[in-house]
Amino acid sequence: MTDVQHDAIPPQKAPRPPRNPWKTATLCLVVALTATSGGLIYTLASDQRESAPEASASVRQDTRTPVSPDGDAPSASPSPPPSATGSAVGTEASSGGAYVTVSKVTRADSIKQNDRGETVTVKAGDGAVFIVLDTMVRNETKASMDLTCGYPVANSLIDDQGRRYDAIKDMYKLPGNPECNDQLQPGFKNGMQYVYRVPVGARIVSWKFQEVDFSAAEEAPAGLVQLGEAGAQAASS
């Protein structure tokens, strides 16, 4: 009996069950929604970061204490400015390097002057009176001062109406005043008499002066002396 050999038949895979189309569509929809949501969240976060306003440097408050170039911190409050009321008779006032003390205020109907070696009397005239200020001038500037023929100290007498009176000319002729071109050197002081011709009855209240330095970049603050009763009595006596 002849044996018949048959070829081996490989095992067959079981057929896959058919796919559910609704399940596949649902899965794709979930994936798409997830990706879309993530992109939307990222876009919103980026827009918020870009649209957030940055703090302006102009409104930031610097709480640090400023330091001067030499390393020292400035004082808590600046030095107060000089008093606008001025100094009193008998006390020293200043303007720049010019220091002046008014020691006496008097009234005179006439004054004496030295003229070419002779002493002459000069009258104030009708309706006028001389106001004489005895002062001591101290030079603390960088140069000499010609008090009588130069212009180192501008000055004026002021009454209660704000009117300003200039000193008379030729003050070098007044006895005791420095001679013309007599230079008051820095660090020295000298007596100086200022004389003004004012109307009778004018109520004199103050005297103002200012150092004059044409080489300086800025003008020196003016000095002020309140004459008070001394000026009022001198004008009315």
C-alpha positions in Angstrom: 0.0 0.0 0.0 1.5 3.2 -1.1 1.6 6.0 1.4 0.3 9.3 -0.1 2.1 12.4 1.3 0.1 15.6 1.5 1.7 19.1 1.7 1.4 20.7 5.1 -1.1 23.6 5.1 0.1 26.6 7.2 -2.2 27.7 9.9 -4.4 30.6 8.9 -4.8 33.7 11.0 -8.2 34.3 12.3 -9.9 37.1 10.4 -10.0 40.4 12.2 -13.4 41.5 13.3 -14.7 44.4 11.2 -13.9 47.9 12.4 -16.5 50.0 14.0 -16.6 53.3 12.0 -18.3 55.3 14.8 -15.5 54.3 17.2 -12.8 55.4 14.8 -14.5 58.7 14.1 -14.9 59.4 17.7 -11.2 58.8 18.4 -10.1 61.1 15.6 -12.4 63.8 16.9 -11.0 63.6 20.4 -7.4 63.8 19.1 -8.2 66.8 17.0 -10.0 68.6 19.8 -7.1 67.9 22.1 -4.5 69.4 19.7 -6.7 72.4 19.0 -7.2 73.1 22.7 -3.5 72.9 23.4 -2.7 75.3 20.5 -5.4 77.7 21.7 -4.1 77.7 25.2 -0.5 78.3 24.1 -1.6 81.2 21.8 -3.6 82.9 24.6 -0.6 82.5 27.0 1.7 84.0 24.4 -0.6 86.9 23.7 -0.9 87.7 27.4 2.8 87.7 27.8 3.3 90.0 24.8 0.4 92.4 25.8 1.4 92.7 29.5 2.7 96.3 29.9 6.3 96.6 31.1 6.9 99.0 34.0 8.0 102.3 32.7 11.4 103.6 33.9 9.9 107.0 34.4 7.4 105.8 37.0 9.8 103.6 39.0 10.7 105.1 42.3 14.4 105.0 43.2 14.6 104.5 46.9 18.4 104.5 47.0 20.2 107.3 48.8 22.2 109.4 46.3 25.9 109.6 46.9 28.1 112.6 46.1 31.2 112.1 43.9 33.5 112.0 46.9 31.5 109.2 48.5 29.7 111.2 51.2 25.9 111.1 51.4 24.3 114.5 51.3 22.7 116.0 54.3 19.0 115.2 54.9 18.0 118.8 54.2 19.7 121.6 52.3 21.1 124.6 54.0 18.5 127.3 54.4 18.9 130.4 52.2 19.9 133.7 53.8 17.2 135.5 55.6 15.3 138.0 53.4 14.8 140.3 56.4 18.5 141.4 56.3 20.9 142.4 59.1 20.5 145.0 61.7 22.5 148.1 62.5 25.7 147.1 64.3 25.8 143.6 62.8 27.9 142.5 59.8 26.2 141.8 56.4 27.8 140.4 53.3 27.5 140.2 49.6 30.1 137.8 48.0 33.4 138.8 49.5 32.3 142.2 50.6 31.4 142.4 54.3 29.9 145.6 55.7 28.9 146.7 59.2 26.6 149.8 59.4 27.5 151.3 62.8 25.6 154.6 62.7 22.9 156.4 60.8 22.6 160.2 61.1 20.8 163.1 59.4 22.5 166.3 58.3 21.4 169.5 56.6 25.0 170.0 55.4 28.2 168.0 55.1 31.9 168.9 55.0 34.1 168.1 52.1 37.8 168.5 51.3 38.3 170.3 48.1 41.8 171.1 46.9 43.2 171.2 50.3 40.3 173.3 51.7 37.3 172.2 53.8 34.0 173.4 52.3 30.4 173.1 53.5 27.9 171.6 51.1 24.2 172.1 51.9 21.5 169.6 51.1 19.3 172.4 49.8 15.6 173.2 50.0 13.3 170.2 50.7 16.3 167.9 51.0 18.4 166.3 53.7 21.6 164.2 53.9 21.5 160.7 55.4 25.0 159.6 56.5 25.9 156.0 57.1 29.1 155.2 59.0 30.3 151.8 58.0 33.2 149.4 58.2 34.1 147.5 55.0 36.0 144.3 55.1 37.5 142.9 51.8 37.4 139.2 51.5 37.4 139.1 47.7 40.2 137.9 45.5 41.2 141.5 44.5 41.7 145.0 45.9 38.8 147.5 46.2 38.8 151.1 45.3 35.9 152.2 47.6 35.6 155.8 46.5 36.6 156.1 42.8 36.0 152.5 41.8 32.8 150.5 41.8 33.5 147.4 43.9 30.3 147.7 46.0 27.0 148.9 44.4 24.7 150.4 47.0 21.5 152.3 47.5 19.3 153.7 50.3 15.7 152.6 50.3 12.6 154.2 51.8 9.3 152.8 52.9 7.9 153.4 49.4 10.6 151.3 47.7 12.3 154.3 46.3 16.1 153.9 45.9 18.6 156.7 46.4 22.2 156.7 45.0 25.1 157.9 47.0 26.5 161.4 46.3 29.5 161.8 44.0 33.1 162.4 45.0 32.9 160.5 48.3 36.7 160.6 48.4 36.2 164.2 49.4 34.5 163.3 52.7 36.8 163.6 55.7 38.0 160.2 56.9 37.1 158.3 53.6 39.8 156.5 51.6 41.4 158.7 48.9 40.7 158.1 45.3 42.5 155.0 44.0 43.4 154.0 47.5 43.1 150.2 47.1 41.7 148.2 50.0 43.6 144.9 49.8 42.0 141.5 50.4 42.0 140.6 54.1 41.9 144.2 55.3 39.1 146.5 56.4 38.6 150.3 56.4 36.0 152.8 57.6 33.8 154.2 54.9 31.1 156.9 55.0 28.2 156.7 52.5 26.1 159.9 52.1 22.7 160.2 50.4 20.6 163.2 49.6 16.9 162.4 50.1 13.6 164.4 50.4 12.8 165.8 53.8 10.4 163.4 55.6 11.3 160.4 53.6 11.1 157.3 55.9 14.4 155.4 55.3 14.0 151.7 56.1 17.0 149.8 54.6 20.3 149.9 52.9 21.2 147.5 50.1 24.7 146.7 48.7 26.2 144.2 46.3 29.7 143.2 45.5 30.6 144.0 41.8 32.9 141.6 40.1 32.8 141.8 36.3 35.0 138.7 36.0 32.6 136.5 38.0 30.3 134.1 36.1 27.4 135.0 38.4 26.4 138.0 40.4 26.8 137.8 44.1 23.6 137.9 46.2 23.0 141.4 47.6 23.3 142.2 51.2 20.6 144.1 53.1 20.7 146.1 56.3 17.5 147.0 58.0 18.0 150.5 59.4 14.8 150.5 61.5 14.2 153.4 63.8 17.7 154.7 63.2 16.9 155.4 59.6 13.4 156.8 60.4 14.6 159.1 63.1 17.5 160.3 61.0 15.2 161.3 58.2 12.6 163.0 60.4 14.8 164.7 63.0 
